[in-house]
Amino acid sequence: MNYQLPQIPLRTSKPRTDGITMVMDKGLSIQETHNFISVAEPYIDLVKLGFGTSMVTPNLKEKLAVYATNNIPVYLGGTLFEAFLIRNCFDEYLHMVQEFGLTYVEVSDGSISIPHSEKCGYIEKLAKHVTVLSEVGSKDAAHIIPPYKWIELMKAELEAGSEYVIAEAREAGNVGIYRSSGEVREGLVQEILTQIPQEKLFGRHRKKHNRYTF
């Protein structure tokens, strides 16, 4: 910080074990990536190339190299994982991740239906090669998951090998741990935290800011 103010909590330094912040890259150019890192690098722990944007991003390897040079791990959107999976291309997905030198992956089932035991099986397989973040919850606002189920699913995915679990909120912040109005479901979050360690949990911090942290 350039100056101090009282009652401002200190930000821990990287590498962090909690208070981890993920920022979503929805298709920055190489120059925009450099500019972004120049102002935000101390605060970024992970970058997610959102959705399936990595499939059409020009100069993808060059962009990944920019992040790698600044010691910022990158992973691909969970929607892309689901796109591979629904085409029965799990092995091809793992090969692609390894080809690009990625050390993190996201496993989700927000857009397609996967039996939970099967999802945990994919987590277990991937965890042998990379660090896994798994997303719990549905992108369907009509699909209400009771608190005990959130906890049950999160526990199972952590036991399967996920390093972190992500509470679904969608980019607009209006499903999952948020109500349709954008208001956080505080009771749900507090109940989850009674069973799931805070340092293992990612949640969308602010509506529309594409930032995950707890």
C-alpha contacts under 8 A as a table, 3 or more apart, distances in Angstrom:
res1	aa1	res2	aa2	distance
1	M	4	Q	6.97
4	Q	8	I	7.98
5	L	8	I	6.11
12	T	16	R	6.71
12	T	19	G	7.86
13	S	16	R	6.23
13	S	42	P	7.66
14	K	42	P	7.31
14	K	45	D	7.45
15	P	45	D	7.62
16	R	19	G	7.00
16	R	20	I	6.35
16	R	45	D	7.62
17	T	20	I	6.88
17	T	199	E	6.98
18	D	198	Q	7.84
18	D	199	E	4.82
18	D	200	K	7.79
18	D	214	F	7.44
19	G	199	E	7.10
19	G	213	T	5.93
19	G	214	F	5.31
20	I	44	I	7.77
20	I	45	D	5.87
20	I	46	L	7.85
20	I	212	Y	7.78
20	I	213	T	5.50
20	I	214	F	6.90
21	T	43	Y	7.01
21	T	44	I	5.62
21	T	45	D	5.32
21	T	46	L	6.47
21	T	211	R	6.68
21	T	212	Y	5.52
21	T	213	T	4.78
21	T	214	F	7.92
22	M	44	I	6.30
22	M	45	D	5.91
22	M	46	L	4.57
22	M	47	V	5.47
22	M	48	K	6.93
22	M	211	R	5.68
22	M	212	Y	5.09
22	M	213	T	6.73
23	V	44	I	6.85
23	V	46	L	6.46
23	V	47	V	5.02
23	V	48	K	6.28
23	V	210	N	6.18
23	V	211	R	5.03
23	V	212	Y	6.82
24	M	47	V	5.68
24	M	48	K	4.74
24	M	49	L	6.00
24	M	50	G	5.88
24	M	210	N	5.77
24	M	211	R	6.86
25	D	28	L	6.18
25	D	47	V	6.60
25	D	48	K	5.88
25	D	49	L	4.89
25	D	50	G	5.94
26	K	49	L	5.97
26	K	50	G	5.19
26	K	51	F	7.80
26	K	53	T	6.52
27	G	49	L	7.29
27	G	50	G	7.90
27	G	53	T	6.31
27	G	54	S	7.79
27	G	57	T	6.47
28	L	31	Q	7.91
28	L	32	E	5.54
28	L	33	T	5.84
29	S	32	E	5.01
29	S	33	T	6.04
29	S	63	K	7.93
30	I	33	T	5.02
30	I	34	H	6.38
30	I	59	N	7.88
30	I	62	E	7.53
30	I	63	K	5.80
30	I	66	V	7.94
31	Q	34	H	5.10
31	Q	35	N	6.24
32	E	35	N	4.96
32	E	36	F	5.94
33	T	36	F	5.04
33	T	37	I	6.15
33	T	63	K	7.35
33	T	66	V	7.58
34	H	37	I	5.26
34	H	38	S	6.12
34	H	66	V	7.27
35	N	38	S	5.09
35	N	39	V	6.81
36	F	39	V	5.75
36	F	40	A	6.06
36	F	41	E	7.70
37	I	40	A	5.11
37	I	41	E	4.76
37	I	70	N	7.96
38	S	41	E	6.28
40	A	43	Y	5.66
40	A	44	I	6.46
41	E	44	I	5.37
41	E	70	N	7.57
44	I	47	V	7.38
44	I	72	I	7.20
45	D	72	I	6.14
45	D	73	P	7.23
46	L	72	I	5.80
46	L	73	P	5.27
46	L	74	V	5.94
46	L	75	Y	7.78
47	V	72	I	6.93
47	V	73	P	6.37
47	V	74	V	4.81
47	V	75	Y	6.51
48	K	74	V	5.69
48	K	75	Y	5.01
48	K	76	L	5.56
48	K	77	G	6.31
49	L	52	G	7.59
49	L	53	T	6.40
49	L	54	S	6.12
49	L	74	V	7.19
49	L	75	Y	6.31
49	L	76	L	4.96
49	L	77	G	5.86
50	G	53	T	5.95
50	G	54	S	7.60
50	G	76	L	6.38
50	G	77	G	4.71
51	F	54	S	7.90
51	F	76	L	7.25
51	F	77	G	4.44
51	F	78	G	6.60
51	F	79	T	5.17
51	F	80	L	5.91
52	G	55	M	5.76
52	G	56	V	7.76
52	G	76	L	7.48
52	G	77	G	6.23
52	G	79	T	6.52
52	G	80	L	4.95
53	T	56	V	5.64
53	T	57	T	5.98
54	S	57	T	5.06
54	S	60	L	6.90
54	S	76	L	7.05
57	T	60	L	5.67
59	N	62	E	5.26
59	N	63	K	6.34
60	L	63	K	5.10
60	L	64	L	6.19
61	K	64	L	5.04
61	K	65	A	6.12
61	K	100	F	7.15
62	E	65	A	5.02
62	E	66	V	6.40
63	K	66	V	5.11
63	K	67	Y	6.58
64	L	67	Y	5.23
64	L	68	A	6.07
64	L	74	V	7.23
65	A	68	A	4.88
65	A	69	T	5.97
66	V	69	T	5.26
66	V	70	N	6.62
67	Y	70	N	5.22
67	Y	71	N	6.32
67	Y	72	I	5.14
67	Y	73	P	6.86
67	Y	74	V	7.28
68	A	71	N	4.86
68	A	72	I	5.59
68	A	73	P	6.49
69	T	72	I	7.66
73	P	102	L	7.54
73	P	103	T	7.10
73	P	104	Y	7.21
74	V	102	L	6.58
74	V	103	T	7.56
74	V	104	Y	6.72
75	Y	102	L	6.48
75	Y	103	T	7.43
75	Y	104	Y	5.24
75	Y	105	V	5.31
75	Y	106	E	6.98
76	L	80	L	6.98
76	L	81	F	7.88
76	L	105	V	6.36
76	L	106	E	6.74
77	G	80	L	5.45
77	G	81	F	6.93
77	G	106	E	6.47
78	G	81	F	5.00
78	G	82	E	6.36
78	G	105	V	7.91
78	G	106	E	5.07
78	G	107	V	5.52
78	G	108	S	5.18
78	G	109	D	7.78
78	G	135	E	7.89
79	T	82	E	5.03
79	T	83	A	6.19
79	T	108	S	7.12
79	T	109	D	7.98
79	T	110	G	7.73
79	T	111	S	7.10
80	L	83	A	4.90
80	L	84	F	6.38
81	F	84	F	5.30
81	F	85	L	6.15
81	F	93	Y	7.10
81	F	106	E	7.30
81	F	107	V	6.51
81	F	108	S	7.28
82	E	85	L	4.87
82	E	86	I	6.02
82	E	107	V	7.86
82	E	108	S	6.87
82	E	109	D	6.66
82	E	111	S	7.33
82	E	112	I	6.84
83	A	86	I	5.50
83	A	87	R	6.62
84	F	87	R	5.35
84	F	88	N	6.50
84	F	89	C	4.98
84	F	90	F	6.11
84	F	92	E	7.73
84	F	93	Y	6.27
85	L	88	N	4.99
85	L	89	C	5.42
85	L	90	F	5.39
86	I	89	C	7.46
86	I	112	I	7.67
89	C	92	E	5.13
89	C	93	Y	6.20
90	F	93	Y	5.00
90	F	94	L	6.39
91	D	94	L	5.20
91	D	95	H	6.19
92	E	95	H	5.01
92	E	96	M	6.07
93	Y	96	M	5.09
93	Y	97	V	6.22
94	L	97	V	5.11
94	L	98	Q	6.25
94	L	126	L	7.51
95	H	98	Q	5.17
95	H	99	E	6.01
96	M	99	E	4.96
96	M	100	F	6.33
97	V	100	F	5.43
97	V	101	G	6.37
97	V	102	L	5.49
97	V	103	T	7.90
97	V	105	V	7.91
98	Q	101	G	4.94
98	Q	102	L	6.01
98	Q	103	T	7.89
99	E	102	L	7.81
102	L	105	V	7.62
102	L	130	V	7.77
103	T	129	H	7.81
103	T	130	V	4.92
103	T	131	T	6.08
104	Y	130	V	5.41
104	Y	131	T	4.65
104	Y	132	V	5.80
104	Y	133	L	7.36
105	V	126	L	8.00
105	V	130	V	6.86
105	V	131	T	6.42
105	V	132	V	5.16
105	V	133	L	6.17
106	E	132	V	5.91
106	E	133	L	4.75
106	E	134	S	5.42
106	E	135	E	7.22
107	V	119	K	7.83
107	V	122	Y	7.90
107	V	123	I	6.89
107	V	132	V	7.09
107	V	133	L	6.30
107	V	134	S	4.57
107	V	135	E	6.24
108	S	134	S	5.75
108	S	135	E	4.86
108	S	136	V	6.97
109	D	112	I	5.40
109	D	113	S	6.14
109	D	114	I	6.26
109	D	119	K	7.90
109	D	135	E	7.33
109	D	136	V	7.66
109	D	137	G	7.92
109	D	138	S	7.37
110	G	113	S	7.59
110	G	135	E	7.81
110	G	136	V	7.76
110	G	137	G	6.50
110	G	138	S	4.63
110	G	139	K	5.26
110	G	140	D	7.82
110	G	168	E	7.98
111	S	138	S	7.36
111	S	139	K	6.64
114	I	118	E	6.60
114	I	119	K	6.21
115	P	118	E	5.25
115	P	119	K	6.32
116	H	119	K	4.91
116	H	120	C	6.17
116	H	153	L	7.88
117	S	120	C	5.12
117	S	121	G	6.25
118	E	121	G	4.89
118	E	122	Y	6.48
119	K	122	Y	5.20
119	K	123	I	6.38
120	C	123	I	4.91
120	C	124	E	6.14
120	C	156	A	7.28
120	C	157	E	5.81
120	C	160	A	5.62
121	G	124	E	5.06
121	G	125	K	6.27
121	G	160	A	7.24
122	Y	125	K	5.10
122	Y	126	L	6.10
123	I	126	L	5.22
123	I	127	A	5.91
123	I	132	V	6.80
123	I	134	S	7.69
123	I	157	E	7.27
123	I	160	A	6.12
123	I	161	G	6.08
123	I	162	S	6.47
124	E	127	A	5.21
124	E	128	K	6.84
124	E	160	A	5.17
124	E	161	G	5.42
124	E	162	S	7.86
125	K	128	K	5.73
125	K	129	H	7.67
126	L	129	H	5.51
126	L	130	V	6.02
126	L	131	T	7.72
126	L	132	V	6.92
127	A	130	V	5.22
127	A	131	T	5.78
127	A	132	V	5.85
127	A	161	G	5.61
127	A	162	S	6.94
131	T	162	S	7.16
131	T	163	E	6.34
132	V	161	G	7.06
132	V	162	S	4.79
132	V	163	E	5.61
132	V	164	Y	6.98
133	L	162	S	5.51
133	L	163	E	5.92
133	L	164	Y	4.91
133	L	165	V	5.65
133	L	166	I	6.93
134	S	157	E	7.10
134	S	162	S	6.16
134	S	164	Y	6.55
134	S	165	V	4.90
134	S	166	I	5.95
135	E	165	V	5.63
135	E	166	I	4.42
135	E	167	A	6.00
135	E	168	E	6.21
136	V	150	W	7.13
136	V	153	L	7.02
136	V	154	M	6.74
136	V	165	V	6.85
136	V	166	I	6.00
136	V	167	A	5.34
136	V	168	E	5.75
137	G	145	I	7.30
137	G	150	W	7.41
137	G	167	A	6.36
137	G	168	E	4.95
137	G	169	A	7.94
137	G	176	G	5.84
138	S	141	A	7.37
138	S	143	H	6.63
138	S	168	E	6.53
138	S	175	V	7.61
138	S	176	G	6.49
139	K	168	E	7.17
139	K	169	A	7.41
139	K	170	R	6.30
139	K	175	V	6.36
139	K	176	G	7.19
140	D	143	H	5.44
140	D	175	V	7.14
141	A	144	I	7.07
141	A	174	N	7.58
141	A	175	V	5.20
141	A	176	G	7.27
141	A	180	S	7.27
144	I	176	G	7.69
145	I	149	K	6.31
145	I	150	W	6.62
145	I	176	G	7.94
146	P	149	K	5.44
146	P	150	W	6.59
147	P	150	W	5.13
147	P	151	I	6.41
147	P	188	L	5.89
147	P	191	E	6.80
147	P	192	I	6.83
148	Y	151	I	5.20
148	Y	152	E	6.13
149	K	152	E	4.89
149	K	153	L	6.02
150	W	153	L	5.35
150	W	154	M	6.09
150	W	192	I	7.14
151	I	154	M	5.15
151	I	155	K	6.02
151	I	192	I	5.81
151	I	195	Q	6.74
151	I	196	I	7.01
152	E	155	K	5.30
152	E	156	A	6.28
153	L	156	A	5.22
153	L	157	E	6.27
154	M	157	E	5.20
154	M	158	L	6.18
154	M	165	V	6.36
154	M	196	I	7.51
155	K	158	L	5.22
155	K	159	E	6.14
155	K	196	I	7.16
156	A	159	E	5.07
156	A	160	A	6.11
157	E	160	A	4.89
157	E	161	G	6.47
157	E	162	S	5.72
157	E	165	V	7.44
158	L	161	G	5.30
158	L	162	S	4.59
158	L	163	E	6.45
158	L	164	Y	7.00
158	L	165	V	7.13
159	E	162	S	7.08
162	S	165	V	6.71
163	E	200	K	6.76
164	Y	199	E	7.98
164	Y	200	K	4.66
164	Y	201	L	5.66
164	Y	202	F	6.84
165	V	200	K	6.30
165	V	201	L	5.16
165	V	202	F	6.02
166	I	201	L	5.96
166	I	202	F	4.49
166	I	203	G	5.72
167	A	176	G	6.94
167	A	177	I	6.56
167	A	201	L	7.40
167	A	202	F	6.19
167	A	203	G	5.08
167	A	204	R	7.45
168	E	175	V	7.13
168	E	176	G	5.07
168	E	177	I	6.52
168	E	203	G	7.19
168	E	204	R	7.76
169	A	172	A	7.44
169	A	173	G	4.98
169	A	174	N	6.19
169	A	175	V	4.96
169	A	176	G	4.79
169	A	177	I	5.71
169	A	178	Y	6.13
169	A	203	G	7.50
169	A	204	R	6.31
170	R	173	G	5.31
170	R	174	N	6.64
170	R	175	V	6.25
170	R	176	G	7.62
171	E	207	K	7.55
171	E	208	K	6.15
171	E	210	N	6.32
172	A	182	G	7.93
172	A	207	K	6.16
172	A	208	K	5.40
173	G	178	Y	6.02
173	G	180	S	7.98
173	G	182	G	5.70
173	G	204	R	7.33
173	G	206	R	7.59
173	G	207	K	4.91
173	G	208	K	6.53
174	N	177	I	8.00
174	N	178	Y	5.09
174	N	179	R	5.36
174	N	180	S	4.42
174	N	181	S	6.34
174	N	182	G	4.89
174	N	183	E	7.73
175	V	178	Y	5.03
175	V	179	R	5.77
175	V	180	S	6.03
176	G	179	R	7.23
177	I	184	V	6.08
177	I	185	R	5.43
177	I	188	L	7.00
177	I	189	V	6.98
177	I	203	G	7.92
178	Y	181	S	7.71
178	Y	182	G	5.61
178	Y	183	E	5.53
178	Y	184	V	4.35
178	Y	185	R	5.33
179	R	182	G	5.33
179	R	183	E	5.31
179	R	184	V	6.20
179	R	185	R	6.39
180	S	183	E	7.37
182	G	207	K	6.93
185	R	188	L	5.43
185	R	189	V	6.41
186	E	189	V	5.08
186	E	190	Q	6.09
187	G	190	Q	5.18
187	G	191	E	6.12
188	L	191	E	5.14
188	L	192	I	6.17
189	V	192	I	5.16
189	V	193	L	6.24
190	Q	193	L	5.08
190	Q	194	T	6.58
191	E	194	T	5.29
191	E	195	Q	7.35
192	I	195	Q	5.69
192	I	196	I	5.86
193	L	196	I	5.03
193	L	197	P	6.25
193	L	198	Q	6.21
194	T	197	P	7.73
196	I	200	K	7.05
196	I	201	L	7.20
197	P	200	K	5.42
197	P	201	L	6.80
198	Q	201	L	5.30
198	Q	214	F	6.76
199	E	214	F	7.22
201	L	214	F	6.66
202	F	212	Y	5.89
202	F	213	T	5.37
202	F	214	F	5.77
203	G	212	Y	5.31
203	G	213	T	5.73
203	G	214	F	6.30
204	R	207	K	7.25
204	R	210	N	7.18
204	R	211	R	5.90
204	R	212	Y	4.48
204	R	213	T	6.46
205	H	209	H	7.91
205	H	211	R	6.00
205	H	212	Y	5.49
205	H	213	T	5.83
205	H	214	F	7.27
206	R	209	H	5.72
206	R	210	N	7.49
206	R	211	R	6.87
207	K	210	N	7.37
